[in-house]
Amino acid sequence: MHELVVARCLDALSRRLVVVPTMLAAAMVRIAGVDGGRVLDPACGTGNLLCAAAGAGAAVVLGQERDVVAAEIAGHRVRLAPRVDGDVARGDALRDDARADRPADAVVSAPPFGDRNWGFEKLAGDPRWVFGLPPKPESELAWIQHCLSRVVPGGRVVVHVPAGSPTGAPVVASATSCCAQVLSTR
């Protein structure tokens, strides 16, 4: 019943909120190998990835979302998910990370991309940028590095990068380089 209400809410807000399709969420969680651990989505939207993680056996699901309405929906969904502990914080995870002290076994996310106002000036000296400061027009790299910084050693990160991303090839090359460096140091 609750998911029916959520579906109607999302339908009414479809022009404002981007929702990760259920099948994509399930695939991302499967790739991440969620099994009894702590899962983080730093840009959780309405919580589809968190619900998929809960359904796949995560013990704890943690989210953060900058859109107040989406965060409220995600929070209710997480609280109602059976056999899982978790919560959703409100706020922008890049600028004000509410989960910095709680590394996850897996990070799954479909963060907002193409956002030229991701906090470049404020975050220039941030310690998360171990692979270099992401260029201002490439919020994709900021989110990928943020996700990599929030996973435990040996954990998995799965980030959805839309095919139509304005900086596709450079982002994929940089992300591949980041992941190769992470894998070689573990």
Salt bridges, closest charged atoms under 4 A:
GLU3 OE1 - ARG77 NH2 2.97
ASP67 OD2 - ARG16 NH2 2.79
GLU72 OE2 - HIS76 NE2 3.09
GLU72 OE1 - ARG90 NH2 2.08
ASP87 OD2 - ARG99 NH2 3.16
ASP92 OD2 - ARG66 NH1 3.82
ASP92 OD2 - ARG95 NH1 2.80
ASP97 OD2 - HIS146 NE2 3.97
ASP97 OD2 - ARG150 NE 2.44
ASP115 OD2 - ARG66 NH1 3.10
GLU121 OE2 - LYS136 NZ 2.87
ASP126 OD1 - ARG128 NE 2.87
